[in-house]
Amino acid sequence: MARIAGVNIPAQKRVEIGLTYIHGIGPAKAKVICAKVGVAPERRVNQLTDDEVLRIREVIDSDYRVEGDLRREVAMNIKRLMDLGCYRGLRHRKGLPVHGQRTHTNARTRKGPAKPIAGKKK
């Protein structure tokens, strides 16, 4: 099991898929990283040599913002919006959808489970 950017990469997965377990790296960035390092994306993580794992780790550290740094940056951006009191910040503060989605129905992911209202019948 390889450990890259503080994340344990599953050993039986393909390298391309295993890299997506790192927060901030999706399928497209994983392909680019494999190409930079010169590792075939079809290979399994447990087939990588220590040198290849080290090169992948160095490329990710130098070129990409991942895991803790990325999470911190996103949290700071949201906090900045909330401190400004702009519309998006207020939506974050209230726990409602931020990007203009409807809330009359749906939006249960952001709003949480439905709360019954006493005496409301149609």
C-alpha positions as CSV (number, residue, x, y, z in Angstrom):
1,M,0.0,0.0,0.0
2,A,1.5,3.3,-1.1
3,R,1.2,6.4,1.0
4,I,1.1,9.7,-1.0
5,A,0.1,13.1,0.3
6,G,-1.0,11.5,3.6
7,V,-3.4,9.2,1.9
8,N,-3.2,5.4,1.7
9,I,-3.6,4.4,-1.9
10,P,-5.3,1.0,-2.3
11,A,-2.8,-1.6,-3.5
12,Q,-5.1,-3.5,-5.9
13,K,-6.3,-0.4,-7.8
14,R,-4.9,0.9,-11.1
15,V,-2.5,3.8,-10.5
16,E,-4.8,6.1,-12.4
17,I,-7.7,5.3,-10.2
18,G,-5.7,5.1,-7.0
19,L,-4.5,8.7,-7.3
20,T,-8.1,9.9,-7.4
21,Y,-8.3,8.9,-3.7
22,I,-6.2,12.0,-3.0
23,H,-8.5,15.1,-2.4
24,G,-7.8,17.5,-5.2
25,I,-6.8,14.9,-7.9
26,G,-9.4,13.7,-10.3
27,P,-9.2,11.4,-13.3
28,A,-7.8,14.1,-15.7
29,K,-5.0,15.2,-13.3
30,A,-4.2,11.5,-12.5
31,K,-3.6,10.8,-16.2
32,V,-1.3,13.9,-16.4
33,I,0.6,12.8,-13.4
34,C,1.1,9.3,-14.8
35,A,2.3,10.8,-18.0
36,K,4.8,13.1,-16.3
37,V,6.3,10.4,-14.2
38,G,6.3,7.9,-17.0
39,V,4.2,5.2,-15.3
40,A,1.6,3.3,-17.4
41,P,-1.8,4.1,-15.9
42,E,-2.9,0.5,-16.3
43,R,-0.4,-0.8,-13.8
44,R,-1.5,-1.6,-10.3
45,V,-0.3,0.3,-7.3
46,N,1.3,-2.8,-5.8
47,Q,3.4,-3.2,-8.9
48,L,5.0,0.3,-8.5
49,T,8.6,0.4,-7.4
50,D,9.7,2.7,-4.5
51,D,11.4,5.0,-7.0
52,E,8.2,5.4,-9.0
53,V,6.1,6.1,-5.8
54,L,8.8,8.7,-4.8
55,R,8.6,10.4,-8.2
56,I,4.8,10.5,-8.1
57,R,5.0,12.0,-4.6
58,E,7.5,14.7,-5.7
59,V,5.3,15.7,-8.7
60,I,2.2,16.0,-6.6
61,D,4.0,18.0,-3.9
62,S,5.6,20.4,-6.4
63,D,2.8,21.0,-8.9
64,Y,-0.5,20.5,-7.1
65,R,-2.4,21.7,-4.1
66,V,-4.0,18.7,-2.4
67,E,-5.4,17.4,0.8
68,G,-4.9,19.7,3.8
69,D,-3.7,22.7,1.9
70,L,-6.6,22.5,-0.5
71,R,-9.2,21.9,2.2
72,R,-7.8,24.9,4.2
73,E,-7.9,27.2,1.1
74,V,-11.5,26.2,0.3
75,A,-12.6,26.7,3.9
76,M,-10.9,30.2,4.0
77,N,-12.6,31.2,0.8
78,I,-16.0,30.2,2.3
79,K,-15.2,32.0,5.5
80,R,-14.2,35.1,3.6
81,L,-17.6,35.1,1.8
82,M,-19.4,34.7,5.1
83,D,-17.4,37.6,6.7
84,L,-18.2,39.9,3.8
85,G,-21.9,39.2,4.2
86,C,-22.4,38.8,0.4
87,Y,-25.3,36.7,-0.9
88,R,-23.2,33.6,-1.4
89,G,-21.8,34.0,2.1
90,L,-25.3,34.3,3.6
91,R,-26.4,31.1,1.8
92,H,-23.3,29.3,3.2
93,R,-24.1,30.6,6.7
94,K,-27.8,29.4,6.5
95,G,-26.9,26.1,5.0
96,L,-28.8,26.6,1.8
97,P,-27.8,25.9,-1.8
98,V,-25.3,28.6,-3.0
99,H,-25.6,28.4,-6.8
100,G,-29.2,29.3,-7.5
101,Q,-30.9,25.9,-7.2
102,R,-34.6,25.8,-6.2
103,T,-35.4,25.2,-2.6
104,H,-39.2,24.8,-2.6
105,T,-38.7,21.1,-3.3
106,N,-35.4,19.2,-3.4
107,A,-32.2,20.7,-1.8
108,R,-32.4,18.1,0.9
109,T,-28.7,17.5,0.8
110,R,-28.0,21.0,2.0
111,K,-31.1,21.5,4.2
112,G,-31.0,18.1,5.9
113,P,-33.9,15.8,6.5
114,A,-37.4,17.2,6.2
115,K,-38.8,18.6,9.4
116,P,-42.6,18.2,9.8
117,I,-44.5,21.4,10.3
118,A,-47.5,21.2,12.8
119,G,-50.9,21.8,11.2
120,K,-49.7,22.1,7.6
121,K,-52.1,20.2,5.3
122,K,-52.9,21.0,1.7
